[in-house]
C-alpha cells in the first residue's frame, strides 16, 4: 500500500498529489513488491490563496501514514507541522535544504520519449521511440505499472531493439482482459539513463 498524507490546512490552501520518485523491485519469500528503501523524499506542492495578509503566519499540519516492510509489513503514523510566514521580501535560501529538494526533483520520472502500448495474446508490449537511437545502450529496463493487476511481477521483461525503436515485452496478469485497460501508465527505469549523457534515470509514461 502507498504512503498517504492527511492534511489539515488553513482556509483557502490546497495541495497537489504526491510527486513520487521512481521505485525499486523487492522480492520477499514468494511476494513481489514495488517500493523504496532507506530515506525517501516525497514532494507535494502547497498552493496558497491568491491574496494573503502580510505579517500573518499559517500553520500547516499533516498526518503521514506508511508501511515499513521486511519479513512482514507494519504500519507507521506520524504527525508533522510547520508554520509559514507571509512576507514581501525574498526568502533566505538554506543551502542544505535546497540540496534536499534538488535531490528529490532529480529522482522524479520525466516524460522523455514517445511510447505506445499493445495488448496481444497475453502479453503487453511497450514500443519506445527516442528522438535518436544513437548513443543509447538500454539493457536493464524495467516497467513499474501504476495500475495493480496489469503485469505478472514474477515474469521477466524482455527488451529488444530494431533500427529506431526499443520493444519491452511483458507477461500480462493471468486474469487481465483487454477491455479492462483502455490505457496503461507507470514508470520505466534504466540504470543507463534515458539520454545520451546517461542522465534521467526514470521515464514517466
N, C-alpha and C positions, 0 to 999 in steps of 0.2 A: 504494500500500500504506500502511496505517495505521502510525503510530508504535507501538513495542512496548516494554514495560518488563519486565526480568528482575530479580526481587527476590531478595536474599539477606538473610533476616530472622532475628532471634533466635527461639529456640524459643517457641511459643505465640502469636507475632504473625502476623496475616493482613492482607491488603489487599483493598479493593474494586476493581472495574473502574474504568478511567479515566472521569472525567466530562468529556465532550467539549464544548467550546464550539461554537456554530454555525459552519458552514464558509462558504466562498465558492466561486464557479464560475470556473474558469480554462480558457481555450481556447488551446491552443498547436498551431500547424500544423493538423492535422486531428483532434486529440485533445481531448476534454473531460474535465477532472478536477475533483474537489471536494477542497478543501484549505484551507490557511492561508498567509498571508504575514506578514512581519515577526515580531514577538515573539508566541509562542503560550504560553498558560498552561494546563497540564493538571492538574486536581485529582484526587488519589487519597486516599481515606480509609484511614488506618492504624489498625488495631484491635489494641490490646494485650490480653494475657490478663487475666482478672478480678482476679488478685492479683499484685502486684509488690512486691518488697522495696525499701523506701525507701533512698536513697543509691546504688542501683545505676545504672549507665549502660548503654544499649543501642545498639550500632552498627546503623544502617540503611544498607544498600548496594543500589544498583540500577544495572543497565546499561540505557542508553537507546539504542534503535535508531530511526532516522528516515530519510526520503528528502527531499533538497532538490532542487527541480526548477527549471530554466529552459528551455534548449533540450533538455536531457536530464536524467534523474534520477540522482542519485548518493547512495549510502547513507552514513549517518553513524553513529558509535558513540561514546558517552562513558560513563564510569563516575563516579557521584557518590555521596557518602555524608554522613551526618550522625549525630552521637551524641546521643541523647535521654536526659536525666537523669530520674530519678523523684523527685519532691518532693511534700510535702504542702501547700506554700504555693502560692497562685495565681501563675501566671506573670506576668512583666512584659511588657506588650504593646508591641511595637515599632510605632510608627505607620506607618512606611514599609512594613513587611511586611504590616500589616493592610490597607493600601490595595491592595496587590498581590492579596491573597486576595479582597478585596471586588470588585475588577475582574473577577477570574476567575469569581466566582459570578454576577456581573451578566450575563456572556456565556453562561451555561448555558441551554439551552432549557427551557421550563417547560410543564407541562400546563395549558392555559387554557380552550380551547373544546371543545365536543362535535364529534367528527369521525367520519364514516363513509366507507367506500371501496367502489367498484364497478368491476368489470372487464367491459366490454361492447364487442364489435366493434373490438378493437384499441386501445381507449382505457381508461385508468384515470382515474376521476373521484373527487375528494375533495369531500365536502359538509361545509362548515364552518359551525357554528352558534354564534354568540356569545350571551351572555345578553340582549343588546340590540344591534341593529344601528345605533342612533342614535349619532352621534359618531364612527363609523368611516369611513375612506376608504381602503380597500385598493386598490392599483393595481399593485403590482410584486411580488406574492407569488411565491416560488419554492420548490419542494419538493426536498429532498435526501433520497433514499431510503437507508436502512441497507443494504438488500439490493442486490447487484450484479445487472445484467441485468434490472431491472424496467422502467425507462423508457428512451426514446430521448433521450440527453442533448443531441443536436443539435436536436431539435424544440422549438418554443416551447410554453410552458404558458399556456393561455387561462383567464382569470379572468372570471367573470360573476356577477351578483348579482340576487336577487329580493327580495321584501319582508322576508325574515327570515333568509336564508342566502346564503353565497357558494359558488360551484362552481368548482373548479380542475380543468380537463380536460387530461390529459397523454397523449402518444402512448406506447403500451407498446412495449417491446423487441420486435423482429420475431419472435423465436423463443419468446416467452412464451406459456405455456398457463395457463389459469385454475387448473388443478389444482395448479400449482406455487406458487401464492401464497395459502395459506389466510388470511394476514394481511399487512398492509403496515405498515411503521414507518419513521420518519425525522423530519426537521426541516423545518418551514415557516418561511421568513424573510420579513419585511416591513420595509422601511425606515420605514414609518409606525407600526410597533408594533402591538400586539395589545390595547391597552386605550384608553379614551377620553382618556388623558393622553399618548398617544404612546409609552408605555414598553413594555417586554418585546419586544425585537426578534425573538425566535425562539420557536417553539412546538413542543414535542415531541408526536408522535402515535404 
